[in-house]
Amino acid sequence: MTAVLDRPTPNTIAERGKRVVWRALRSFAYSQLIGLFIVAFTGQTLWITLVHSGCIGMLCWLFIDFGRVPAAAWKHRHASPDTPEAQSQWPGWPLMFGVIVIGSLLAFTLGSVLAEWITGLPTKGYVRANLRDTVVIAIGSLVPALVMTYWFYSRETIAAQEAAVQTAQRQAAEHQLKLLESQLEPHMLFNTLANLRVLIGVDPPRAQAMLDQLIAFLRATLNATRTSQHALSAEFARLSDYLALMKIRMGERLQYEFDLPADLATLPVPALLLQPLVENCIKHGLEPKVAGGRIRIGAQRDGHALVLRVRDTGIGLTGVAGDGTRFGLVQVRERLATLYGERATLTLVGADDADGGALATIRLPLST
């Protein structure tokens, strides 16, 4: 004998119907369990007891669960339509207790009549029983209804709270992600404009070429900044645009190459994820080195992980904060933590070969 509260509001009539059917089946199953307990402790006839328990239990669910909705509507009748109170289908315990009492009494009375009609055997019910039996019957009807209503209320409240927490966490993560992405554009743009300002004074033709490349780069990057993810091939294309822009300023001191396997090109990755790492390679690795160097950007599959590497042959980690205190590394780590939690990592180490430099490695959960 149960009163089951609604789960989060369904989006379609079909979903609502499925939930009603599920609640009815679950209530019937519980009523049969109660009937089995009665048989076990009293020795009553099995099928007669199950029929009575099923009829009473289903009517109890019907009266209580459907009585709750108009009671909640009356309780929140003065609430604004767009508030959580107006959308709530819980009337509060005082009203709910009244619904349970009335519903249980009606369910037992009518359920007994229905079971008597099905089995052909008379029962006492409220009308035929004496005062003592009536009290016992009333308590026997109310206690299971109250216990099950409280259990389902607690369960559905916890589920609703968890859903609300997940929604809040998702919204907070989205807002944080947008904030972090908004930090990226000014950082890159200010660096480029500062370099352009220097070139205007020393090499106007190169400054003009750089400005043209910057315009093309910003136009191509605009779409990437409007989405949280894009294909890995698009990520590499944006890096190619950026490095072409930087090559105008650095000339032959900057060389770069890409290694993108064809089977990984369509995998979704966070937009402009590698951009800060490439900027760090130039600013902290290649620019301080007189001869410049090379940047190599690659991707590979490692089991269920996507591994992205950005390697430069600059001065290495000398004088560079390897613990991730610089803007680029902090920005990437925060985005990874926001999107993937502990499933994604970023490491920065010094290269261990003769070319020197630094190697940044990102591991992401492999998605399709």
C-alpha positions in Angstrom: 0.0 0.0 0.0 2.1 2.9 -1.3 2.0 6.5 -2.3 4.8 7.0 -4.8 5.9 10.5 -5.6 6.6 11.7 -9.1 10.2 11.7 -10.3 11.5 14.7 -12.2 8.8 16.1 -14.5 8.6 14.1 -17.7 9.0 15.8 -21.0 6.3 13.9 -22.9 2.9 12.4 -22.2 4.3 9.0 -23.1 7.0 9.2 -20.4 4.4 10.3 -17.8 2.2 7.3 -18.8 5.2 5.0 -18.4 5.9 6.3 -14.9 2.2 5.9 -13.8 2.3 2.2 -15.0 5.6 1.7 -13.3 4.3 3.1 -10.0 1.2 0.9 -10.3 3.2 -2.3 -10.9 5.5 -1.5 -8.1 2.6 -0.8 -5.7 1.0 -4.1 -6.7 4.3 -5.9 -6.0 4.6 -4.4 -2.6 0.9 -5.3 -1.8 1.7 -8.9 -2.6 4.7 -8.9 -0.4 2.5 -7.6 2.5 0.1 -10.4 1.7 2.8 -13.0 1.9 3.9 -11.6 5.3 0.3 -11.9 6.5 0.0 -15.5 5.4 3.3 -16.3 7.0 2.3 -14.9 10.4 -1.4 -15.7 10.5 -1.7 -18.9 8.4 -4.6 -17.5 6.3 -5.4 -18.9 2.9 -2.8 -17.8 0.4 -4.8 -16.8 -2.6 -7.6 -15.2 -0.7 -5.1 -13.1 1.3 -3.2 -12.1 -1.9 -6.5 -11.0 -3.6 -7.4 -8.9 -0.6 -4.0 -7.4 -0.3 -3.8 -6.7 -4.0 -7.2 -5.0 -4.2 -6.6 -2.9 -1.1 -3.0 -2.0 -2.1 -3.9 -0.9 -5.6 -6.8 1.2 -4.4 -4.6 2.7 -1.6 -2.0 3.7 -4.2 -4.7 5.1 -6.5 -6.4 7.2 -3.9 -3.2 8.4 -2.2 -1.0 9.0 -5.2 -3.7 10.7 -7.3 -5.1 12.5 -4.3 -1.7 14.1 -3.7 -1.8 16.0 -7.0 -4.9 18.1 -6.3 -3.9 18.6 -2.7 -0.5 20.0 -3.9 -2.3 22.2 -6.5 -4.5 23.6 -3.7 -1.6 24.1 -1.4 0.4 26.0 -4.0 -2.6 27.8 -5.6 -1.2 31.2 -4.8 2.3 30.6 -6.0 3.6 32.2 -9.2 3.4 29.8 -12.1 7.2 29.9 -12.8 8.3 29.1 -9.3 9.3 25.6 -8.0 6.4 25.7 -5.5 3.9 25.9 -8.3 5.5 23.0 -10.1 5.8 20.9 -7.0 3.4 17.9 -6.6 4.1 17.5 -2.9 1.4 19.2 -0.6 3.4 19.0 2.6 3.0 16.5 5.4 -0.1 18.0 7.1 -2.2 17.8 3.9 -0.5 14.6 2.9 -1.4 12.9 6.2 -5.0 13.8 5.5 -4.8 12.3 2.0 -3.2 9.1 3.5 -5.9 8.7 6.2 -8.8 9.2 3.8 -7.2 7.2 1.0 -6.4 4.3 3.3 -9.8 4.1 4.8 -11.5 4.3 1.4 -9.1 1.8 -0.1 -9.6 -0.8 2.7 -13.4 -0.4 2.5 -13.7 -0.6 -1.2 -10.8 -3.0 -1.6 -12.5 -5.4 0.8 -15.8 -5.2 -1.2 -13.9 -5.8 -4.4 -12.0 -8.8 -3.0 -15.2 -10.2 -1.5 -16.8 -10.0 -5.0 -13.8 -11.7 -6.6 -13.4 -14.5 -3.9 -17.1 -14.9 -3.0 -16.1 -14.8 0.7 -17.4 -12.1 3.1 -15.0 -10.0 5.2 -15.6 -7.8 8.2 -14.4 -4.5 6.9 -15.1 -1.3 8.8 -18.8 -1.7 8.7 -19.2 -5.2 10.0 -16.4 -5.2 12.6 -16.7 -4.3 16.2 -14.8 -1.3 17.7 -11.7 -3.3 18.6 -11.4 -4.8 15.1 -12.1 -1.5 13.5 -9.2 0.1 15.3 -6.9 -2.8 14.4 -8.0 -2.6 10.7 -7.5 1.1 10.6 -4.0 0.9 12.1 -3.2 -2.0 9.8 -4.2 0.2 6.8 -2.6 3.4 7.9 0.8 2.2 9.1 2.0 0.6 5.9 0.6 3.6 3.9 2.5 6.0 6.1 5.7 4.0 6.1 5.7 3.6 2.3 4.8 7.2 1.6 7.6 8.4 3.8 10.1 6.0 2.2 9.1 7.1 -1.3 9.0 10.7 -0.3 12.6 10.5 1.1 13.8 8.6 -2.0 12.3 11.0 -4.5 13.5 14.0 -2.5 17.0 12.7 -2.5 16.8 12.0 -6.3 15.4 15.5 -6.9 18.2 17.0 -4.8 20.9 15.0 -6.6 19.4 16.1 -10.0 19.4 19.7 -8.8 23.0 19.4 -7.6 24.1 17.9 -10.9 22.4 20.6 -12.8 24.0 23.3 -10.7 27.4 21.6 -11.1 27.0 21.4 -14.9 25.9 25.0 -15.1 28.8 26.1 -12.9 31.2 24.1 -15.1 29.8 25.6 -18.2 30.1 29.1 -16.8 33.7 28.4 -15.6 34.6 27.0 -19.1 33.2 30.1 -20.8 35.2 32.3 -18.4 38.4 30.3 -19.1 37.8 30.4 -22.8 37.3 34.2 -22.7 40.7 34.5 -21.0 42.3 32.8 -23.9 41.5 35.2 -26.7 42.8 38.4 -25.0 45.9 36.6 -23.9 46.8 35.5 -27.4 45.6 38.7 -29.1 47.5 41.0 -26.8 50.7 39.1 -27.3 50.3 39.3 -31.1 49.4 43.0 -31.1 52.5 43.7 -29.0 54.7 41.9 -31.5 52.9 43.7 -34.3 53.6 47.1 -32.7 57.3 46.3 -32.6 57.4 45.3 -36.3 55.6 48.4 -37.4 58.6 50.4 -36.3 61.4 48.1 -37.6 59.9 46.3 -40.6 56.6 47.8 -42.0 56.2 45.3 -44.9 56.4 42.4 -42.5 54.1 44.2 -40.1 51.5 44.5 -42.9 51.9 40.8 -43.8 51.5 40.0 -40.2 48.4 42.1 -39.8 46.8 40.4 -42.9 47.6 37.0 -41.4 46.1 38.1 -38.0 42.9 39.1 -39.7 42.6 35.8 -41.5 43.5 33.9 -38.2 40.9 35.8 -36.2 38.2 35.1 -38.8 39.0 31.4 -38.9 39.2 31.2 -35.1 36.0 33.0 -34.4 33.9 29.9 -35.0 36.1 27.8 -32.7 35.6 30.3 -29.8 31.8 29.9 -30.2 31.8 26.2 -29.5 33.1 24.2 -26.6 34.4 21.4 -28.8 35.4 20.8 -32.4 37.2 18.1 -34.4 40.9 17.4 -33.7 41.6 18.3 -37.3 40.0 21.7 -36.7 42.2 22.1 -33.6 45.3 21.4 -35.7 44.1 23.8 -38.4 43.8 26.6 -35.9 47.3 25.9 -34.7 48.6 26.0 -38.2 47.0 29.4 -38.7 48.5 30.7 -35.5 52.0 29.3 -36.3 51.8 30.8 -39.8 51.1 34.1 -38.1 54.1 33.7 -35.8 56.4 32.6 -38.6 55.9 36.0 -40.3 57.5 37.6 -37.2 60.1 35.0 -36.4 61.0 34.0 -40.0 63.2 30.9 -40.3 63.8 30.8 -36.5 60.4 29.1 -36.3 59.8 25.7 -37.9 56.8 23.5 -37.1 55.3 20.2 -38.1 52.1 18.2 -37.4 51.4 14.5 -36.9 47.7 13.8 -37.0 46.7 10.2 -37.9 43.7 10.1 -40.2 41.7 7.9 -37.8 41.9 10.5 -35.1 41.0 13.6 -37.2 37.3 13.6 -36.4 37.6 13.0 -32.6 36.0 15.9 -30.6 38.4 17.9 -28.4 37.9 21.1 -26.4 38.3 24.1 -28.7 41.7 25.8 -28.7 43.0 23.5 -26.0 46.5 23.3 -27.4 46.8 27.0 -28.2 48.2 28.1 -24.8 50.8 25.3 -25.0 52.0 26.4 -28.4 52.2 30.0 -27.2 54.3 28.8 -24.3 56.7 27.0 -26.7 57.3 30.2 -28.6 57.4 32.6 -25.7 59.4 30.6 -23.2 61.2 28.2 -25.5 62.0 29.5 -28.9 62.0 33.3 -28.6 64.8 33.3 -25.9 66.9 31.0 -28.1 68.9 32.9 -30.7 68.7 30.2 -33.3 65.0 29.6 -32.7 63.8 26.0 -33.1 61.1 23.6 -34.1 57.6 22.8 -32.7 56.1 19.4 -33.2 52.5 18.8 -32.5 51.2 15.2 -32.6 48.3 13.0 -31.6 48.0 9.3 -31.0 45.7 6.7 -29.5 46.8 4.9 -26.3 44.2 2.4 -25.3 41.1 4.3 -24.2 43.0 7.6 -24.1 43.8 10.3 -26.6 47.4 11.6 -26.2 48.3 15.0 -27.5 51.9 16.2 -27.4 53.4 19.6 -28.0 57.2 19.5 -28.2 59.6 22.3 -28.8 63.4 22.4 -29.2 63.9 25.7 -27.3 65.8 26.4 -24.2 63.9 23.9 -22.1 62.5 24.4 -18.7 65.4 26.7 -17.5 63.8 29.6 -15.7 60.3 28.3 -16.5 57.9 27.3 -13.7 57.5 23.6 -14.2 54.8 23.3 -11.6 52.2 24.9 -13.9 52.1 28.4 -12.4 52.2 30.2 -15.8 49.0 31.3 -17.5 49.0 28.8 -20.3 49.5 25.7 -18.2 47.0 26.9 -15.5 44.4 27.6 -18.2 44.8 24.2 -19.8 44.7 22.4 -16.5 41.6 24.2 -15.3 39.8 23.4 -18.5 40.7 19.8 -18.3 39.6 19.6 -14.7 36.3 21.3 -15.6 35.5 19.0 -18.5 37.0 15.7 -17.4 37.9 15.8 -13.7 40.7 13.4 -12.8 40.3 11.5 -16.1 42.5 14.0 -17.9 46.1 15.1 -17.2 48.6 17.6 -18.4 52.4 17.1 -17.8 55.3 19.3 -18.7 58.8 17.8 -18.7 62.2 18.6 -20.2 63.0 16.8 -23.4 65.4 13.9 -22.9 67.2 13.9 -26.2 70.0 15.9 -27.9 67.5 18.5 -29.3 66.6 19.7 -25.9 63.5 21.8 -25.2 60.3 20.8 -23.4 57.5 18.4 -23.9 53.8 19.0 -22.8 51.6 15.9 -22.9 47.8 15.9 -22.5 45.8 12.7 -21.9 42.1 12.8 -22.5 39.4 10.1 -22.3 39.0 8.8 -25.8 35.6 9.9 -27.2 34.0 9.5 -30.6 
